[in-house]
Amino acid sequence: MFKSTELYEKIKEVNSDAIKWLITSNNFFYSLSTEEQQELKTHIIRDAFKYHFENNAYYREQCEKKGVRPSDIQNYTDLVNIPVIPVSTFKSANSHRLLSKPLSSIEHEMRSTGTSGIPSVARRCDETMDYTTIGLYNSFRDMLKLSSGAGLCLCPSTEEIPEMGMIKAFNWLAGLLDTNRFMVKEERFVPEEAVSQLKEWQGKFTRHLIGPPFLIHRFISFLKATNTKLELDSGSMIITLGGWKRFTGAMISRTEFNQELETWLGIPANQVRDMYGLVEANFLAIEDEFNQKHIPPYIHFSVRDPENLSREVADGETGQLVIFDPIARSTPGMLLTEDMIYLRTDRDPSGRNSQRMQYVMRAPSATEFGCCAVNLESKMSADEQRDVCPVTQ
């Protein structure tokens, strides 16, 4: 047994919180060898599997149907056998059956809605919220190193949409800064106001843009149309979350996006950072200074053959993403997503030893595309269309 695994077990033995130790120790875990990380993940994920197996009748029934129990998970290669829950289950009318804790213990609900209009509801207890908050801020600090500046948030505020997962994540991020402004109000974005706000902050704060790609893209399109070039600050960042596919189905090119940001805002590609996450999980995979998305070391990505979900594909091959999220306590964090990705195998110049992901597309089996950003863009476009062509009685 590796020393890191022994330490994890010793923390548990003295009734201390081994999970909190994990999520505050990214730098330590990045320094471990791949073999040590895999051994440690086996212990962490097996414990999470055991917890939900014992406390969740619905999940236990799924496990028993597959003939898998916690005692069957002995080593890293066994993780592939742990039963997973399709994220579409969170959209069902009886999604409360996913709870491993009483409904009365739920502190917060987050939602994400794609093209179907049916929300995915993720419920979190106080323990899960503790872990999520600590983990997210640790990841923000690790990858972005932000602690000051002004955030121009091209999205609604949580005051307007408190339950939307993407907006909640942006709100957490904006909390690291000195000040912020949310520029979408009543589902309206006025780019002239964004320009005015950036000019007001000039010389006072390092200015950052935060938002889904479609709204950053919309802002850049306005700058191009009005031939308005802005020069942000040397430490400014553009931070995105929410996917690159628009509600129309069109894709935003990341290469062109980066080029236009450099042309119209003076921001180089290494200061443009995208994040990946989903409302049912409790982490964000954030791009480092080399634009590579790192998976937090206490989270495990398993990439499966979409034709045979019990089989993992080799690193570097595209497959359907399964997430093992051991900090999820309210609901099982063994999630079958509808995303196709591959795990990068090229050299990692950052020195962080972790899984690194590259998003490819939605899975062919997905019944809808989209997320919070798609739903938000669809609503904004519908409202704008009504403004242009109002319905008259």
C-alpha positions as CSV (number, residue, x, y, z in Angstrom):
1,M,0.0,0.0,0.0
2,F,1.3,3.5,-0.9
3,K,2.0,6.0,1.8
4,S,-0.8,8.3,0.6
5,T,-3.3,5.5,0.8
6,E,-2.1,4.7,4.4
7,L,-2.5,8.3,5.3
8,Y,-6.1,8.3,4.0
9,E,-6.9,5.2,6.0
10,K,-5.3,6.6,9.2
11,I,-7.3,9.8,8.9
12,K,-10.5,7.7,8.7
13,E,-9.4,5.6,11.7
14,V,-9.3,8.6,14.0
15,N,-12.8,9.7,12.8
16,S,-11.4,12.7,11.0
17,D,-12.7,13.9,7.6
18,A,-10.5,12.3,5.0
19,I,-12.5,13.8,2.1
20,K,-11.8,17.3,3.3
21,W,-8.1,16.4,3.4
22,L,-8.3,15.2,-0.2
23,I,-10.0,18.2,-1.6
24,T,-7.6,20.7,0.0
25,S,-4.5,18.9,-1.2
26,N,-4.4,19.2,-5.0
27,N,-0.7,20.0,-5.1
28,F,0.2,17.0,-3.1
29,F,-1.9,14.7,-5.3
30,Y,-0.6,16.2,-8.5
31,S,2.9,15.2,-7.3
32,L,2.0,11.5,-6.8
33,S,2.8,8.9,-9.5
34,T,0.0,7.6,-11.6
35,E,0.1,4.3,-9.7
36,E,-0.2,6.0,-6.4
37,Q,-3.1,8.1,-7.6
38,Q,-4.9,5.0,-8.9
39,E,-4.5,3.2,-5.6
40,L,-5.8,6.1,-3.7
41,K,-8.7,6.6,-6.0
42,T,-9.6,2.9,-5.5
43,H,-10.0,3.5,-1.8
44,I,-11.9,6.8,-2.1
45,I,-14.3,5.5,-4.7
46,R,-14.9,2.2,-3.0
47,D,-15.8,4.0,0.2
48,A,-18.3,6.2,-1.7
49,F,-19.7,3.2,-3.4
50,K,-20.2,1.5,-0.1
51,Y,-21.8,4.6,1.4
52,H,-24.5,4.8,-1.3
53,F,-25.0,1.1,-1.5
54,E,-25.8,1.1,2.2
55,N,-27.9,4.2,2.3
56,N,-29.8,4.3,-1.1
57,A,-32.4,1.6,-1.7
58,Y,-32.8,2.5,-5.4
59,Y,-29.1,2.4,-6.1
60,R,-28.6,-0.8,-4.1
61,E,-31.3,-2.4,-6.2
62,Q,-29.4,-1.4,-9.4
63,C,-26.2,-2.9,-8.0
64,E,-27.9,-6.1,-6.9
65,K,-29.3,-6.5,-10.4
66,K,-25.8,-6.4,-11.8
67,G,-24.5,-8.6,-9.0
68,V,-21.9,-6.1,-7.8
69,R,-21.2,-5.3,-4.1
70,P,-18.6,-3.0,-2.4
71,S,-16.6,-6.0,-1.4
72,D,-16.1,-6.8,-5.1
73,I,-14.0,-3.7,-5.6
74,Q,-10.5,-4.7,-4.6
75,N,-8.3,-2.8,-7.0
76,Y,-8.2,-0.1,-9.6
77,T,-9.2,-2.4,-12.5
78,D,-12.4,-3.2,-10.6
79,L,-13.7,0.4,-10.7
80,V,-15.2,-0.2,-14.1
81,N,-17.6,-2.7,-12.6
82,I,-19.3,-0.2,-10.3
83,P,-22.9,0.5,-11.5
84,V,-23.5,4.0,-12.8
85,I,-26.6,6.2,-13.0
86,P,-27.4,7.9,-16.4
87,V,-27.6,11.6,-15.9
88,S,-31.0,11.5,-17.6
89,T,-32.3,9.9,-14.4
90,F,-32.0,13.3,-12.7
91,K,-34.7,14.6,-15.1
92,S,-37.3,12.0,-14.0
93,A,-40.4,13.0,-12.1
94,N,-39.3,10.7,-9.2
95,S,-35.7,11.8,-9.1
96,H,-36.0,12.0,-5.3
97,R,-35.4,8.2,-5.3
98,L,-31.7,9.0,-6.1
99,L,-31.3,10.5,-2.6
100,S,-29.0,8.7,-0.2
101,K,-30.0,11.2,2.5
102,P,-33.4,12.3,3.7
103,L,-35.1,15.0,1.7
104,S,-35.2,17.1,4.8
105,S,-31.4,17.2,4.8
106,I,-31.2,18.9,1.4
107,E,-29.8,22.4,1.6
108,H,-29.7,23.4,-2.1
109,E,-31.0,22.4,-5.5
110,M,-29.3,23.2,-8.8
111,R,-30.9,22.8,-12.2
112,S,-29.8,22.5,-15.8
113,T,-32.1,22.5,-18.8
114,G,-31.3,21.6,-22.4
115,T,-33.4,21.6,-25.5
116,S,-36.1,19.4,-24.1
117,G,-37.1,22.0,-21.5
118,I,-37.1,19.3,-18.8
119,P,-34.7,20.3,-15.9
120,S,-32.1,18.0,-14.4
121,V,-32.4,18.5,-10.7
122,A,-29.3,18.0,-8.5
123,R,-30.0,18.1,-4.8
124,R,-27.2,18.7,-2.3
125,C,-27.0,18.3,1.5
126,D,-24.9,20.4,3.8
127,E,-22.0,17.9,3.6
128,T,-22.0,17.9,-0.2
129,M,-22.2,21.7,-0.3
130,D,-19.2,21.9,2.1
131,Y,-17.1,19.6,-0.1
132,T,-18.2,21.3,-3.3
133,T,-17.5,24.8,-2.1
134,I,-14.0,23.9,-0.7
135,G,-13.2,21.9,-3.9
136,L,-14.3,24.6,-6.3
137,Y,-12.4,27.4,-4.6
138,N,-9.3,25.2,-4.4
139,S,-9.6,24.5,-8.1
140,F,-10.1,28.2,-8.9
141,R,-7.0,29.2,-7.0
142,D,-5.0,26.3,-8.4
143,M,-5.7,27.0,-12.0
144,L,-6.6,30.7,-12.2
145,K,-4.8,32.2,-9.3
146,L,-7.4,34.9,-9.0
147,S,-7.9,36.9,-5.8
148,S,-8.6,40.4,-7.0
149,G,-9.9,42.5,-10.0
150,A,-13.3,43.2,-11.5
151,G,-15.5,40.6,-13.1
152,L,-17.7,41.6,-16.0
153,C,-20.1,38.6,-15.9
154,L,-21.9,38.3,-19.2
155,C,-24.8,36.3,-17.8
156,P,-27.7,36.8,-15.4
157,S,-27.1,37.0,-11.6
158,T,-28.1,34.3,-9.1
159,E,-30.7,36.9,-7.9
160,E,-32.5,36.4,-11.2
161,I,-31.8,32.6,-11.7
162,P,-30.7,31.2,-8.3
163,E,-31.1,27.5,-9.2
164,M,-29.1,27.5,-12.5
165,G,-25.9,25.5,-12.0
166,M,-23.8,27.5,-14.5
167,I,-24.8,30.8,-12.9
168,K,-24.1,29.5,-9.5
169,A,-20.6,28.5,-10.6
170,F,-20.0,32.0,-12.1
171,N,-21.2,33.6,-8.9
172,W,-18.7,31.5,-6.8
173,L,-15.9,32.6,-9.2
174,A,-16.9,36.3,-9.1
175,G,-16.7,36.0,-5.3
176,L,-12.9,35.9,-5.5
177,L,-12.8,39.3,-7.1
178,D,-13.0,42.9,-5.7
179,T,-16.2,43.7,-7.6
180,N,-18.4,42.4,-10.4
181,R,-21.3,43.3,-12.6
182,F,-23.8,40.8,-14.1
183,M,-24.7,42.2,-17.5
184,V,-27.8,40.1,-18.4
185,K,-30.9,41.6,-16.8
186,E,-34.4,40.2,-17.4
187,E,-32.8,38.0,-20.2
188,R,-31.5,41.1,-22.0
189,F,-27.9,41.8,-22.8
190,V,-26.9,45.4,-23.9
191,P,-23.3,45.3,-25.2
192,E,-23.0,49.1,-25.0
193,E,-23.4,48.8,-21.2
194,A,-20.7,46.2,-21.1
195,V,-18.3,48.5,-23.0
196,S,-19.2,51.4,-20.6
197,Q,-18.5,49.3,-17.6
198,L,-15.1,48.1,-18.8
199,K,-14.1,51.7,-19.5
200,E,-15.3,52.7,-16.0
201,W,-13.0,50.1,-14.4
202,Q,-10.0,51.0,-16.6
203,G,-7.0,51.9,-14.5
204,K,-8.8,50.9,-11.3
205,F,-9.0,47.1,-11.5
206,T,-7.7,44.2,-13.6
207,R,-10.7,43.5,-15.8
208,H,-11.9,39.9,-16.4
209,L,-14.8,38.6,-18.6
210,I,-16.8,35.7,-17.3
211,G,-19.6,34.0,-19.1
212,P,-20.8,31.2,-21.5
213,P,-19.1,31.2,-24.9
214,F,-22.2,32.3,-26.8
215,L,-22.4,35.6,-24.8
216,I,-18.7,36.4,-25.0
217,H,-19.0,35.7,-28.8
218,R,-22.0,38.0,-29.0
219,F,-20.0,40.8,-27.3
220,I,-17.1,40.3,-29.7
221,S,-19.5,40.4,-32.6
222,F,-20.8,43.8,-31.3
223,L,-17.2,45.1,-31.1
224,K,-16.5,44.0,-34.6
225,A,-19.7,45.5,-36.0
226,T,-19.0,48.8,-34.3
227,N,-15.2,48.7,-34.9
228,T,-14.6,49.1,-31.2
229,K,-11.2,47.8,-30.1
230,L,-10.6,47.5,-26.3
231,E,-7.3,46.8,-24.6
232,L,-7.8,45.0,-21.4
233,D,-5.1,44.6,-18.8
234,S,-2.0,42.4,-18.7
235,G,-3.5,40.1,-16.1
236,S,-7.0,40.0,-17.6
237,M,-8.7,36.6,-18.2
238,I,-11.6,35.4,-20.2
239,I,-13.3,32.6,-18.3
240,T,-16.0,30.5,-20.0
241,L,-18.3,27.7,-19.0
242,G,-21.4,26.3,-20.7
243,G,-20.4,24.6,-23.9
244,W,-19.5,25.7,-27.4
245,K,-22.7,24.5,-29.2
246,R,-25.4,27.1,-29.7
247,F,-29.1,26.5,-29.3
248,T,-29.4,26.5,-33.2
249,G,-26.9,23.6,-33.3
250,A,-24.1,25.7,-34.7
251,M,-20.7,25.4,-33.1
252,I,-18.5,28.3,-32.0
253,S,-15.0,27.7,-33.2
254,R,-12.5,27.9,-30.3
255,T,-9.6,28.8,-32.6
256,E,-11.5,31.7,-34.1
257,F,-12.9,32.7,-30.7
258,N,-9.3,33.0,-29.3
259,Q,-8.1,34.9,-32.3
260,E,-11.0,37.4,-32.1
261,L,-10.4,37.9,-28.3
262,E,-6.8,38.8,-29.0
263,T,-7.8,41.2,-31.8
264,W,-10.7,43.0,-30.1
265,L,-9.7,42.8,-26.4
266,G,-5.9,42.2,-26.5
267,I,-6.2,38.9,-24.6
268,P,-3.8,36.0,-25.6
269,A,-5.0,32.4,-25.8
270,N,-3.2,31.4,-22.6
271,Q,-5.4,33.8,-20.7
272,V,-8.6,32.4,-22.2
273,R,-9.7,29.6,-19.8
274,D,-12.6,27.3,-20.5
275,M,-14.2,25.1,-17.8
276,Y,-16.1,21.8,-18.0
277,G,-18.8,20.7,-15.5
278,L,-22.3,19.4,-15.2
279,V,-24.9,20.1,-12.7
280,E,-25.1,16.5,-11.4
281,A,-21.5,16.5,-10.3
282,N,-19.5,18.6,-7.8
283,F,-16.4,19.8,-9.6
284,L,-15.1,21.8,-12.5
285,A,-12.4,20.7,-14.9
286,I,-10.5,24.0,-15.5
287,E,-8.0,24.9,-18.2
288,D,-4.5,25.6,-17.0
289,E,-2.1,28.1,-18.5
290,F,-1.5,25.8,-21.5
291,N,-5.3,25.5,-22.2
292,Q,-5.4,21.9,-20.9
293,K,-8.4,20.9,-18.8
294,H,-7.3,19.1,-15.6
295,I,-9.6,16.7,-13.7
296,P,-9.3,17.4,-9.9
297,P,-7.2,14.5,-8.6
298,Y,-10.0,13.2,-6.3
299,I,-12.4,12.8,-9.2
300,H,-12.0,9.9,-11.7
301,F,-12.9,9.9,-15.4
302,S,-13.6,6.5,-17.0
303,V,-14.1,6.6,-20.8
304,R,-16.3,3.9,-22.1
305,D,-17.1,2.2,-25.4
306,P,-20.6,3.6,-26.3
307,E,-21.5,0.3,-27.9
308,N,-20.4,-1.6,-24.7
309,L,-20.5,0.6,-21.7
310,S,-18.9,-2.0,-19.5
311,R,-15.6,-1.7,-21.5
312,E,-13.2,1.2,-21.1
313,V,-11.4,2.5,-24.2
314,A,-7.7,3.3,-24.1
315,D,-6.5,6.8,-23.1
316,G,-6.4,8.9,-26.2
317,E,-9.5,7.2,-27.7
318,T,-12.8,8.9,-27.8
319,G,-15.6,7.3,-25.8
320,Q,-18.6,8.1,-23.5
321,L,-17.7,9.7,-20.2
322,V,-18.4,8.1,-16.9
323,I,-17.6,10.2,-13.8
324,F,-16.8,8.9,-10.3
325,D,-17.4,11.8,-8.0
326,P,-16.7,10.6,-4.4
327,I,-17.6,13.9,-2.7
328,A,-21.2,13.4,-3.7
329,R,-23.1,12.4,-0.5
330,S,-26.7,13.4,-1.3
331,T,-26.9,11.2,-4.4
332,P,-24.6,8.6,-5.9
333,G,-21.7,10.2,-7.8
334,M,-21.3,7.4,-10.2
335,L,-22.6,9.1,-13.4
336,L,-23.0,8.0,-17.0
337,T,-22.9,11.3,-18.9
338,E,-24.0,12.0,-22.4
339,D,-20.7,13.5,-23.4
340,M,-18.0,12.0,-25.7
341,I,-14.4,12.9,-24.6
342,Y,-10.9,11.5,-24.7
343,L,-8.2,11.6,-22.1
344,R,-5.1,13.4,-23.3
345,T,-1.9,11.4,-23.6
346,D,0.4,14.2,-24.8
347,R,3.1,15.8,-22.6
348,D,1.7,17.9,-19.8
349,P,3.9,21.0,-19.6
350,S,2.3,22.2,-16.4
351,G,3.9,19.6,-14.2
352,R,0.6,18.5,-12.7
353,N,0.1,14.8,-12.9
354,S,-3.7,14.3,-13.4
355,Q,-6.2,13.1,-15.9
356,R,-6.7,15.7,-18.6
357,M,-9.8,15.8,-20.8
358,Q,-10.7,16.9,-24.3
359,Y,-14.4,17.3,-25.0
360,V,-15.5,16.0,-28.4
361,M,-19.3,16.0,-28.8
362,R,-22.6,14.8,-27.3
363,A,-23.0,11.0,-27.4
364,P,-25.0,9.6,-30.3
365,S,-27.5,8.2,-27.8
366,A,-28.2,11.6,-26.2
367,T,-31.9,12.5,-26.6
368,E,-31.2,16.3,-26.5
369,F,-28.2,18.6,-26.7
370,G,-27.5,21.5,-24.5
371,C,-27.3,22.7,-20.9
372,C,-27.8,25.9,-19.0
373,A,-26.1,28.0,-21.7
374,V,-28.3,26.6,-24.5
375,N,-31.4,27.1,-22.5
376,L,-30.4,30.7,-21.7
377,E,-29.5,31.6,-25.3
378,S,-32.8,30.1,-26.5
379,K,-34.8,32.2,-24.0
380,M,-32.9,35.3,-24.8
381,S,-33.4,34.8,-28.5
382,A,-37.1,34.2,-28.1
383,D,-37.5,37.4,-26.1
384,E,-35.5,39.4,-28.6
385,Q,-37.6,38.1,-31.4
386,R,-40.8,39.2,-29.6
387,D,-39.3,42.6,-29.1
388,V,-38.7,42.9,-32.9
389,C,-42.0,41.3,-33.8
390,P,-44.4,41.9,-30.9
391,V,-47.6,40.0,-30.8
392,T,-50.6,42.3,-31.2
393,Q,-54.2,41.5,-30.2
